Amino acid sequence: MPGYGLPPLSSSRPRILILGSFPSVLSLERQEYYGNPKNRFWAIMEDLFSIPSSTPYPERTALLTVCGIALWDVVASCERPGSADNRIKNPVPNDIAGFIWEHPSVRMIALNGSTAGRLYHRFCEVPGLPSGVLPSTSPAYAAMPFREKVRAWGVLKKEM
């Protein structure tokens, strides 16, 4: 049976769209992007944009959208036991092109991890819009130290 992801999180004029692959089981239970406390996404946002990761989720997301960042996932629905990206089966992509059409202010798509990048380029790449694969913030990707991830994700600040 397929599982369904989260709706996009955005202001009316985002400049950057960050796409994950598909929310973790914990994120879906909490109905929060990057809801697993071991995921480093919010710690990276704190480092880059001074959005305290301890702030309640509604306030964190509001501050993120004020920074011009929107969140969504490449996959709208799929079959996946557990949270591992390599277990995604029968992915159905989100309408990324439709989101861009409704938000022409987007200047860049940042892909959170290699699976998001692979799925985006396979199913829903938006021609002419710059995109880049960034190191996964998932706790499953522990090969890269936190400071290196922050440096790589710093490209977001350059696009602001």
C-alpha positions as CSV (number, residue, x, y, z in Angstrom):
1,M,0.0,0.0,0.0
2,P,1.4,3.4,-0.9
3,G,2.3,6.1,1.6
4,Y,1.8,9.7,0.9
5,G,4.2,12.6,1.7
6,L,3.8,16.1,3.1
7,P,2.4,19.2,1.2
8,P,4.9,21.8,0.1
9,L,5.9,24.4,2.7
10,S,6.4,27.8,1.2
11,S,5.8,31.5,1.2
12,S,4.4,33.2,-1.8
13,R,7.9,34.2,-3.2
14,P,10.5,31.5,-2.4
15,R,13.9,31.8,-3.9
16,I,15.2,28.3,-3.2
17,L,13.2,25.0,-3.2
18,I,14.8,22.3,-1.1
19,L,13.7,18.9,-2.2
20,G,14.1,15.7,-0.1
21,S,13.4,12.3,-1.4
22,F,10.4,11.2,0.8
23,P,9.7,11.9,4.5
24,S,10.9,9.4,7.1
25,V,8.3,7.4,9.1
26,L,8.9,9.8,12.1
27,S,8.5,12.9,9.9
28,L,5.2,11.5,8.6
29,E,4.0,10.7,12.1
30,R,4.8,14.2,13.3
31,Q,3.7,15.8,10.0
32,E,7.0,17.8,10.1
33,Y,9.7,18.1,7.5
34,Y,12.9,16.6,8.9
35,G,11.0,15.5,12.1
36,N,13.6,13.0,13.2
37,P,15.7,14.7,15.8
38,K,18.8,12.9,14.5
39,N,18.4,14.5,11.1
40,R,20.9,17.4,10.8
41,F,18.7,19.6,8.5
42,W,17.5,21.9,11.3
43,A,21.0,22.1,12.8
44,I,22.3,23.2,9.5
45,M,19.6,25.8,9.1
46,E,20.4,27.1,12.5
47,D,24.1,27.4,11.6
48,L,23.4,29.1,8.2
49,F,20.3,31.3,9.0
50,S,20.3,31.6,12.8
51,I,17.0,29.7,13.1
52,P,17.2,28.0,16.5
53,S,16.6,24.2,16.0
54,S,15.0,24.2,19.5
55,T,12.3,26.6,18.3
56,P,8.8,25.0,17.9
57,Y,8.3,23.6,14.4
58,P,5.7,26.2,13.3
59,E,8.0,29.1,14.2
60,R,11.1,27.4,12.6
61,T,9.2,26.8,9.4
62,A,7.9,30.4,9.4
63,L,11.4,31.7,9.8
64,L,12.7,29.5,7.1
65,T,10.1,30.7,4.6
66,V,10.9,34.3,5.6
67,C,14.5,33.5,4.4
68,G,13.0,32.6,1.0
69,I,13.3,28.8,1.4
70,A,10.5,26.3,0.5
71,L,10.5,22.6,1.4
72,W,9.0,19.7,-0.5
73,D,10.0,16.2,-1.6
74,V,10.6,14.7,-5.0
75,V,8.3,11.8,-4.3
76,A,4.6,12.4,-3.6
77,S,3.8,8.7,-2.8
78,C,5.6,5.4,-2.8
79,E,5.8,2.0,-1.1
80,R,8.6,1.9,1.4
81,P,8.9,-0.2,4.5
82,G,10.8,1.9,7.1
83,S,12.6,5.1,6.3
84,A,15.5,4.0,4.1
85,D,15.7,5.7,0.7
86,N,17.0,2.6,-0.9
87,R,13.7,0.8,-0.1
88,I,11.5,3.3,-2.1
89,K,9.4,1.3,-4.6
90,N,6.9,2.6,-7.2
91,P,7.6,6.3,-6.6
92,V,5.1,8.8,-7.9
93,P,6.7,12.2,-8.3
94,N,5.3,15.5,-7.0
95,D,4.5,18.2,-9.6
96,I,7.7,20.2,-9.2
97,A,7.2,22.0,-12.6
98,G,3.7,23.1,-11.4
99,F,5.2,24.4,-8.1
100,I,7.8,26.4,-10.1
101,W,5.1,27.7,-12.4
102,E,3.1,28.9,-9.4
103,H,6.3,30.3,-7.8
104,P,8.4,31.9,-10.6
105,S,10.6,33.5,-7.9
106,V,12.4,30.2,-7.4
107,R,16.0,30.6,-8.7
108,M,17.5,27.3,-7.5
109,I,16.5,23.8,-6.5
110,A,18.6,22.2,-3.8
111,L,18.4,18.4,-3.6
112,N,18.9,16.9,-0.1
113,G,21.0,13.9,-0.8
114,S,21.8,11.7,-3.8
115,T,18.5,9.8,-3.8
116,A,16.6,13.1,-4.1
117,G,19.0,14.1,-6.9
118,R,18.6,10.9,-8.8
119,L,14.8,10.8,-8.5
120,Y,14.5,14.5,-9.4
121,H,16.6,14.1,-12.6
122,R,14.8,10.9,-13.5
123,F,11.2,12.1,-13.0
124,C,10.7,15.8,-12.7
125,E,13.7,17.9,-13.6
126,V,12.8,21.5,-14.5
127,P,14.7,22.5,-17.6
128,G,16.6,25.7,-17.3
129,L,16.4,26.0,-13.5
130,P,19.7,25.4,-11.7
131,S,19.8,22.5,-9.3
132,G,22.5,21.0,-7.1
133,V,22.7,17.8,-5.0
134,L,23.8,18.6,-1.5
135,P,25.0,16.1,1.2
136,S,22.2,14.3,2.8
137,T,21.2,15.6,6.2
138,S,19.8,12.1,7.1
139,P,21.3,10.3,10.1
140,A,21.9,7.4,7.7
141,Y,24.6,9.5,6.0
142,A,27.2,9.8,8.7
143,A,30.2,9.6,6.4
144,M,30.6,13.4,6.2
145,P,31.3,15.4,9.3
146,F,28.7,18.0,10.3
147,R,31.0,21.0,9.6
148,E,31.6,19.8,6.0
149,K,27.9,19.4,5.5
150,V,27.4,23.0,6.7
151,R,30.0,24.2,4.3
152,A,28.4,22.4,1.4
153,W,24.9,23.7,2.3
154,G,26.4,27.2,2.5
155,V,25.6,27.5,-1.2
156,L,22.1,28.4,-0.1
157,K,23.3,31.6,1.4
158,K,25.1,32.5,-1.8
159,E,21.8,32.3,-3.7
160,M,19.9,34.6,-1.3
